[in-house]
Amino acid sequence: MTYHRALTLLHHYCLALYDLITCKNTIVSVGDILMPRTEASFVQFSTISRILDIYSYVEKKDNRFIIQDTLAKHKYGERYGKDYNHRLMSDHFSGLIDSFLENGYDEGSVLELDKEGTLTDGTHRVAMAIFSQHWELNARVLRRKSKYPHNLDYYYNLGLETDFLEKIYKQTKDIQEILINNGVSLGCLIYNIDESSKKNILADLNNLCDIKRIFRLDLPKGRGVSFIDTTDIPIVGYYILFNLKHPEYEYKKSELVSSRSRDIELLLRKRYTSEAKILFMNNCVRGKEMYDELQPYLAL
């Protein structure tokens, strides 16, 4: 073993030990991982590429995993076959898919995210979870920031064909729309508002967020939900699904939360102190919980 190789192994061992000691466990939503940013990220792109292979395997019985193999060939070049064993990786991938389809999500499987919520390990599992519409996964959040890029430069520098990249990018947009259609997003509930306040708050939200859906809420008299106390009068309001281009995730009180979403909530509460009731769900786990509970009383 060379001196350089020994130092590399020691570095990896120390980093793994540091992560083991300092990481925190949580539940993460695929919505937080795949939320559209200003640019599609390396990790999001990688995750979606897995989904294309899953579709081919499940629907067409194609176990060649062409997308994964194409990426590997461009990544490893002449080292493909030596540093990357296609058959071994394909067997691992097909085993994961078969297990998920037969047994469902493995609760003992833990994703890994950096302190900003960037997925650092588990793209295949997240892809399979999306395919199966299993929106929440166990994860550990590291105390450090990863080195994964927040753009697609890496893939372009590999020399991949534009049509190939466009196919994955289109699938990314399609999956992000599926998440919204299932309420897997950040959320904002507003009620006790007059028409003027409603117009102003929605205008403010539109300036501050990427609004995806606006639902009218009609909560009958005496019908309480966990986010609203039972009342003697009907409650009329609005539930808004939204994304953020810069969500700025951080680990707080045992969960990953968007600090930007929290800041917007505080801003609007201060702006409308004597008027509307405003409640934000600052991660997609909470957003999905609220959406599911309010859904019987929502209408577009």
VOPAGU-2260 file (C-alpha; in pm, 1 decimal, decimal comma):
REM VOPAGU-2260
SITE   aa  ch    i         X         Y         Z
SITE  MET   A    0       0,0       0,0       0,0
SITE  THR   A    1     134,5     339,9     -98,7
SITE  TYR   A    2     171,5     627,6     146,9
SITE  HIS   A    3     -91,5     829,4     -41,4
SITE  ARG   A    4    -337,2     538,8     -36,6
SITE  ALA   A    5    -285,7     493,2     337,7
SITE  LEU   A    6    -355,1     861,8     402,3
SITE  THR   A    7    -671,1     845,1     190,7
SITE  LEU   A    8    -802,4     545,4     383,5
SITE  LEU   A    9    -721,7     714,1     715,4
SITE  HIS   A   10    -905,5    1027,4     604,1
SITE  HIS   A   11   -1212,2     826,3     504,6
SITE  TYR   A   12   -1206,0     635,7     834,5
SITE  CYS   A   13   -1181,7     954,7    1041,1
SITE  LEU   A   14   -1460,7    1118,7     840,3
SITE  ALA   A   15   -1686,3     814,9     884,5
SITE  LEU   A   16   -1617,1     813,9    1258,8
SITE  TYR   A   17   -1692,6    1187,0    1283,4
SITE  ASP   A   18   -2021,2    1139,3    1095,4
SITE  LEU   A   19   -2119,7     846,8    1317,0
SITE  ILE   A   20   -2060,5    1049,5    1633,7
SITE  THR   A   21   -2219,2    1377,0    1522,3
SITE  CYS   A   22   -2510,6    1271,1    1296,4
SITE  LYS   A   23   -2875,7    1310,7    1400,1
SITE  ASN   A   24   -3165,4    1083,0    1306,4
SITE  THR   A   25   -3484,4    1215,1    1150,2
SITE  ILE   A   26   -3764,0    1149,2     900,0
SITE  VAL   A   27   -3721,3    1315,6     560,6
SITE  SER   A   28   -3967,2    1364,9     275,2
SITE  VAL   A   29   -3874,7    1300,4     -86,3
SITE  GLY   A   30   -4036,0    1640,1    -147,8
SITE  ASP   A   31   -3760,5    1813,8      46,3
SITE  ILE   A   32   -3493,7    1621,5    -146,5
SITE  LEU   A   33   -3643,1    1689,6    -490,5
SITE  MET   A   34   -3790,6    2036,9    -442,6
SITE  PRO   A   35   -3712,5    2247,1    -753,9
SITE  ARG   A   36   -3423,3    2484,2    -692,6
SITE  THR   A   37   -3296,0    2767,9    -911,3
SITE  GLU   A   38   -3106,1    2496,3   -1098,8
SITE  ALA   A   39   -3159,6    2120,7   -1101,0
SITE  SER   A   40   -2895,5    1971,9    -873,3
SITE  PHE   A   41   -2651,7    1686,3    -925,2
SITE  VAL   A   42   -2825,3    1471,3    -661,9
SITE  GLN   A   43   -3176,3    1537,2    -792,6
SITE  PHE   A   44   -3065,0    1447,9   -1144,7
SITE  SER   A   45   -2895,8    1131,2   -1021,6
SITE  THR   A   46   -3206,9    1024,1    -830,0
SITE  ILE   A   47   -3438,6    1078,5   -1126,8
SITE  SER   A   48   -3206,1     884,0   -1356,7
SITE  ARG   A   49   -3262,5     583,1   -1129,1
SITE  ILE   A   50   -3638,8     617,4   -1170,7
SITE  LEU   A   51   -3612,9     581,9   -1548,5
SITE  ASP   A   52   -3429,0     252,7   -1500,7
SITE  ILE   A   53   -3688,5     139,3   -1245,1
SITE  TYR   A   54   -3971,0     202,4   -1493,0
SITE  SER   A   55   -3791,0      -5,4   -1755,3
SITE  TYR   A   56   -3721,9    -288,5   -1511,1
SITE  VAL   A   57   -4073,4    -307,1   -1365,1
SITE  GLU   A   58   -4284,4    -227,4   -1670,6
SITE  LYS   A   59   -4070,1    -371,7   -1951,4
SITE  LYS   A   60   -3875,8    -641,5   -1761,6
SITE  ASP   A   61   -3555,1    -476,5   -1885,6
SITE  ASN   A   62   -3269,1    -547,1   -1641,6
SITE  ARG   A   63   -2996,0    -375,3   -1839,6
SITE  PHE   A   64   -3030,0     -48,6   -1640,5
SITE  ILE   A   65   -2924,7     147,8   -1944,6
SITE  ILE   A   66   -2935,7     493,9   -1784,3
SITE  GLN   A   67   -2717,2     392,3   -1491,4
SITE  ASP   A   68   -2477,0     210,6   -1721,7
SITE  THR   A   69   -2450,2     506,0   -1961,9
SITE  LEU   A   70   -2364,3     739,8   -1674,9
SITE  ALA   A   71   -2106,1     493,0   -1544,8
SITE  LYS   A   72   -1937,4     453,7   -1884,1
SITE  HIS   A   73   -1895,1     829,7   -1915,4
SITE  LYS   A   74   -1781,0     864,9   -1555,9
SITE  TYR   A   75   -1523,1     584,7   -1548,3
SITE  GLY   A   76   -1405,4     589,1   -1909,7
SITE  GLU   A   77   -1122,6     342,1   -1953,7
SITE  ARG   A   78   -1166,7     231,0   -1591,6
SITE  TYR   A   79   -1520,6     108,9   -1665,4
SITE  GLY   A   80   -1525,3    -264,6   -1597,0
SITE  LYS   A   81   -1237,1    -237,4   -1353,4
SITE  ASP   A   82   -1367,8      22,8   -1108,2
SITE  TYR   A   83   -1731,7     -31,4   -1203,2
SITE  ASN   A   84   -1882,0    -380,2   -1229,4
SITE  HIS   A   85   -2201,5    -343,6   -1432,7
SITE  ARG   A   86   -2338,0    -688,9   -1352,1
SITE  LEU   A   87   -2274,9    -650,4    -978,2
SITE  MET   A   88   -2437,0    -306,3    -967,6
SITE  SER   A   89   -2732,2    -427,5   -1175,2
SITE  ASP   A   90   -2785,0    -721,0    -939,2
SITE  HIS   A   91   -2782,7    -485,7    -640,5
SITE  PHE   A   92   -3029,7    -251,9    -810,2
SITE  SER   A   93   -3268,0    -527,6    -918,8
SITE  GLY   A   94   -3247,9    -677,9    -569,4
SITE  LEU   A   95   -3349,7    -345,6    -415,4
SITE  ILE   A   96   -3645,0    -309,2    -654,6
SITE  ASP   A   97   -3765,0    -667,1    -602,6
SITE  SER   A   98   -3739,8    -634,5    -225,0
SITE  PHE   A   99   -3929,1    -305,2    -221,0
SITE  LEU   A  100   -4205,1    -443,8    -445,6
SITE  GLU   A  101   -4241,2    -761,7    -239,7
SITE  ASN   A  102   -4189,1    -633,9     114,5
SITE  GLY   A  103   -4241,7    -258,2      95,4
SITE  TYR   A  104   -4013,0       0,4     248,1
SITE  ASP   A  105   -3744,7    -135,2     481,6
SITE  GLU   A  106   -3768,4      72,6     800,7
SITE  GLY   A  107   -3412,0     -26,8     884,0
SITE  SER   A  108   -3284,0     146,1     570,7
SITE  VAL   A  109   -3141,3     489,6     650,8
SITE  LEU   A  110   -3061,6     761,9     399,2
SITE  GLU   A  111   -2779,3    1008,8     455,8
SITE  LEU   A  112   -2807,0    1385,5     411,8
SITE  ASP   A  113   -2564,4    1668,2     476,6
SITE  LYS   A  114   -2647,1    1955,7     710,9
SITE  GLU   A  115   -2821,4    2144,5     427,8
SITE  GLY   A  116   -3049,3    1854,9     336,4
SITE  THR   A  117   -2854,9    1739,4      30,1
SITE  LEU   A  118   -2878,6    1364,0     -20,1
SITE  THR   A  119   -2532,4    1207,1      10,8
SITE  ASP   A  120   -2628,1     838,4       9,3
SITE  GLY   A  121   -2946,4     667,7    -109,4
SITE  THR   A  122   -3042,4     783,1    -460,2
SITE  HIS   A  123   -3159,4     432,5    -557,3
SITE  ARG   A  124   -3376,2     402,0    -245,0
SITE  VAL   A  125   -3529,6     747,7    -290,9
SITE  ALA   A  126   -3605,4     665,3    -654,9
SITE  MET   A  127   -3775,9     341,5    -554,0
SITE  ALA   A  128   -3970,9     520,9    -281,5
SITE  ILE   A  129   -4100,5     773,5    -536,6
SITE  PHE   A  130   -4194,6     496,5    -777,3
SITE  SER   A  131   -4394,1     330,5    -497,5
SITE  GLN   A  132   -4531,5     665,1    -373,0
SITE  HIS   A  133   -4375,4     613,9     -30,7
SITE  TRP   A  134   -4308,8     976,0      54,0
SITE  GLU   A  135   -4117,3     962,3     382,8
SITE  LEU   A  136   -3793,4     783,0     468,4
SITE  ASN   A  137   -3564,6     739,5     767,2
SITE  ALA   A  138   -3246,7     943,4     745,0
SITE  ARG   A  139   -2945,4    1061,1     934,3
SITE  VAL   A  140   -2834,0    1420,5     898,8
SITE  LEU   A  141   -2461,5    1489,4     901,9
SITE  ARG   A  142   -2307,6    1785,9    1076,3
SITE  ARG   A  143   -2098,0    1876,8     773,7
SITE  LYS   A  144   -2169,5    2000,7     423,5
SITE  SER   A  145   -2117,9    1766,2     129,5
SITE  LYS   A  146   -1917,7    1846,7    -182,2
SITE  TYR   A  147   -2193,9    1756,3    -426,5
SITE  PRO   A  148   -2255,2    2037,5    -678,1
SITE  HIS   A  149   -2587,1    2223,0    -683,7
SITE  ASN   A  150   -2604,2    2228,1   -1063,2
SITE  LEU   A  151   -2568,0    1994,9   -1362,1
SITE  ASP   A  152   -2217,2    2099,0   -1471,9
SITE  TYR   A  153   -2077,0    1761,1   -1368,9
SITE  TYR   A  154   -2301,8    1573,7   -1612,6
SITE  TYR   A  155   -2234,0    1813,5   -1897,3
SITE  ASN   A  156   -1859,2    1782,3   -1838,3
SITE  LEU   A  157   -1892,0    1405,9   -1878,6
SITE  GLY   A  158   -1979,4    1466,4   -2243,1
SITE  LEU   A  159   -2328,7    1314,5   -2228,2
SITE  GLU   A  160   -2556,7    1371,5   -2525,8
SITE  THR   A  161   -2808,3    1656,4   -2497,6
SITE  ASP   A  162   -3102,2    1426,8   -2579,1
SITE  PHE   A  163   -2997,8    1193,4   -2297,7
SITE  LEU   A  164   -2976,8    1477,9   -2045,3
SITE  GLU   A  165   -3303,5    1628,6   -2167,5
SITE  LYS   A  166   -3480,4    1297,4   -2109,9
SITE  ILE   A  167   -3374,4    1293,4   -1744,2
SITE  TYR   A  168   -3450,6    1662,9   -1698,6
SITE  LYS   A  169   -3803,7    1616,9   -1835,1
SITE  GLN   A  170   -3859,1    1325,2   -1600,6
SITE  THR   A  171   -3740,8    1545,3   -1312,5
SITE  LYS   A  172   -4012,5    1799,1   -1391,1
SITE  ASP   A  173   -4273,4    1524,4   -1422,2
SITE  ILE   A  174   -4182,8    1376,1   -1084,5
SITE  GLN   A  175   -4186,9    1716,8    -916,5
SITE  GLU   A  176   -4540,5    1765,9   -1050,0
SITE  ILE   A  177   -4644,0    1425,1    -913,4
SITE  LEU   A  178   -4520,2    1533,1    -570,8
SITE  ILE   A  179   -4733,2    1848,3    -583,6
SITE  ASN   A  180   -5038,5    1649,1    -694,8
SITE  ASN   A  181   -4997,7    1434,9    -383,4
SITE  GLY   A  182   -4950,4    1729,3    -147,3
SITE  VAL   A  183   -4582,1    1652,9     -93,4
SITE  SER   A  184   -4462,0    2010,8     -59,0
SITE  LEU   A  185   -4426,7    2299,2     179,7
SITE  GLY   A  186   -4762,4    2437,7     289,6
SITE  CYS   A  187   -4926,9    2751,4     423,7
SITE  LEU   A  188   -5267,1    2770,5     592,7
SITE  ILE   A  189   -5443,4    3106,1     625,7
SITE  TYR   A  190   -5787,9    3169,7     772,1
SITE  ASN   A  191   -5993,2    3428,2     958,6
SITE  ILE   A  192   -5935,2    3674,1     675,5
SITE  ASP   A  193   -6146,7    3916,8     479,5
SITE  GLU   A  194   -6133,7    3946,6     101,2
SITE  SER   A  195   -5887,3    4237,3     107,5
SITE  SER   A  196   -5645,4    4057,3     339,2
SITE  LYS   A  197   -5673,7    3740,6     132,4
SITE  LYS   A  198   -5577,9    3928,7    -183,7
SITE  ASN   A  199   -5278,8    4094,8     -15,3
SITE  ILE   A  200   -5147,1    3780,5     154,2
SITE  LEU   A  201   -5169,2    3575,2    -165,0
SITE  ALA   A  202   -4991,1    3854,3    -353,5
SITE  ASP   A  203   -4716,2    3857,9     -90,2
SITE  LEU   A  204   -4683,5    3479,1    -105,3
SITE  ASN   A  205   -4663,8    3491,3    -482,0
SITE  ASN   A  206   -4373,4    3737,8    -455,0
SITE  LEU   A  207   -4191,1    3535,3    -190,6
SITE  CYS   A  208   -4263,7    3174,8    -294,5
SITE  ASP   A  209   -4325,9    2954,1    -594,9
SITE  ILE   A  210   -4699,1    2889,2    -544,6
SITE  LYS   A  211   -4811,8    2558,1    -698,1
SITE  ARG   A  212   -5172,5    2517,6    -579,1
SITE  ILE   A  213   -5427,8    2730,6    -390,9
SITE  PHE   A  214   -5713,7    2544,2    -222,9
SITE  ARG   A  215   -6017,6    2692,9     -55,1
SITE  LEU   A  216   -6075,3    2550,6     293,6
SITE  ASP   A  217   -6428,1    2503,6     430,7
SITE  LEU   A  218   -6407,9    2347,4     776,4
SITE  PRO   A  219   -6756,2    2273,9     915,5
SITE  LYS   A  220   -6873,1    2392,2    1256,9
SITE  GLY   A  221   -6743,6    2175,1    1539,2
SITE  ARG   A  222   -6496,8    1989,8    1316,8
SITE  GLY   A  223   -6143,6    2026,1    1451,5
SITE  VAL   A  224   -5813,4    1919,6    1302,3
SITE  SER   A  225   -5477,9    1897,8    1474,5
SITE  PHE   A  226   -5371,4    2233,8    1331,3
SITE  ILE   A  227   -5693,9    2418,4    1421,9
SITE  ASP   A  228   -5887,1    2396,2    1748,1
SITE  THR   A  229   -6249,7    2286,1    1731,9
SITE  THR   A  230   -6470,6    2592,3    1694,6
SITE  ASP   A  231   -6839,0    2680,9    1726,2
SITE  ILE   A  232   -6839,1    2844,0    1383,3
SITE  PRO   A  233   -6736,1    2721,1    1038,1
SITE  ILE   A  234   -6383,2    2814,3     931,1
SITE  VAL   A  235   -6315,9    2946,4     583,8
SITE  GLY   A  236   -5962,1    2993,4     462,0
SITE  TYR   A  237   -5700,4    2882,4     211,3
SITE  TYR   A  238   -5431,5    2617,5     198,0
SITE  ILE   A  239   -5139,8    2689,7     -34,2
SITE  LEU   A  240   -4885,2    2440,8    -166,2
SITE  PHE   A  241   -4556,0    2606,8    -252,3
SITE  ASN   A  242   -4189,7    2547,1    -328,5
SITE  LEU   A  243   -3883,9    2762,3    -265,5
SITE  LYS   A  244   -3589,1    2809,7    -500,8
SITE  HIS   A  245   -3361,0    2852,3    -198,2
SITE  PRO   A  246   -3525,1    2659,4      89,7
SITE  GLU   A  247   -3208,4    2671,8     305,0
SITE  TYR   A  248   -3262,0    2354,3     505,9
SITE  GLU   A  249   -3118,3    2305,1     852,4
SITE  TYR   A  250   -3158,5    2053,3    1132,9
SITE  LYS   A  251   -3372,4    2191,4    1416,2
SITE  LYS   A  252   -3550,3    2009,7    1698,8
SITE  SER   A  253   -3507,8    1662,1    1551,5
SITE  GLU   A  254   -3621,1    1749,0    1200,5
SITE  LEU   A  255   -3499,7    1905,6     879,4
SITE  VAL   A  256   -3670,9    2242,0     827,9
SITE  SER   A  257   -3656,5    2516,8     568,8
SITE  SER   A  258   -3524,0    2826,6     742,9
SITE  ARG   A  259   -3641,5    3037,1     449,1
SITE  SER   A  260   -3998,1    2909,1     486,7
SITE  ARG   A  261   -3983,5    2988,3     858,1
SITE  ASP   A  262   -3855,4    3339,6     786,7
SITE  ILE   A  263   -4142,4    3403,6     542,2
SITE  GLU   A  264   -4392,5    3281,0     801,1
SITE  LEU   A  265   -4255,3    3522,0    1064,2
SITE  LEU   A  266   -4252,8    3804,7     810,7
SITE  LEU   A  267   -4618,6    3756,5     719,5
SITE  ARG   A  268   -4729,4    3712,5    1078,6
SITE  LYS   A  269   -4567,5    4041,7    1166,7
SITE  ARG   A  270   -4720,8    4208,6     861,7
SITE  TYR   A  271   -5074,0    4087,1     942,0
SITE  THR   A  272   -5062,9    4075,8    1322,8
SITE  SER   A  273   -5422,6    4184,4    1386,5
SITE  GLU   A  274   -5584,3    4003,8    1097,1
SITE  ALA   A  275   -5525,4    3658,5     955,8
SITE  LYS   A  276   -5424,4    3334,7    1119,9
SITE  ILE   A  277   -5113,2    3217,6     935,5
SITE  LEU   A  278   -4952,1    2875,9     978,9
SITE  PHE   A  279   -4664,0    2737,1     772,8
SITE  MET   A  280   -4547,2    2377,9     738,2
SITE  ASN   A  281   -4172,7    2427,8     704,4
SITE  ASN   A  282   -4083,2    2090,5     558,6
SITE  CYS   A  283   -4259,8    1849,8     325,9
SITE  VAL   A  284   -4319,0    1592,6     600,3
SITE  ARG   A  285   -4534,7    1843,8     789,1
SITE  GLY   A  286   -4679,9    1977,7     466,7
SITE  LYS   A  287   -4800,4    1632,0     363,0
SITE  GLU   A  288   -4949,4    1573,4     709,9
SITE  MET   A  289   -5147,2    1896,6     688,7
SITE  TYR   A  290   -5258,7    1830,7     331,6
SITE  ASP   A  291   -5385,5    1481,4     415,4
SITE  GLU   A  292   -5577,9    1603,1     719,8
SITE  LEU   A  293   -5736,1    1900,5     544,7
SITE  GLN   A  294   -5801,6    1727,8     210,4
SITE  PRO   A  295   -6169,6    1639,1     279,1
SITE  TYR   A  296   -6236,3    2011,2     325,9
SITE  LEU   A  297   -6029,7    2147,9      34,8
SITE  ALA   A  298   -6142,9    2255,5    -310,7
SITE  LEU   A  299   -5949,9    2421,9    -594,4
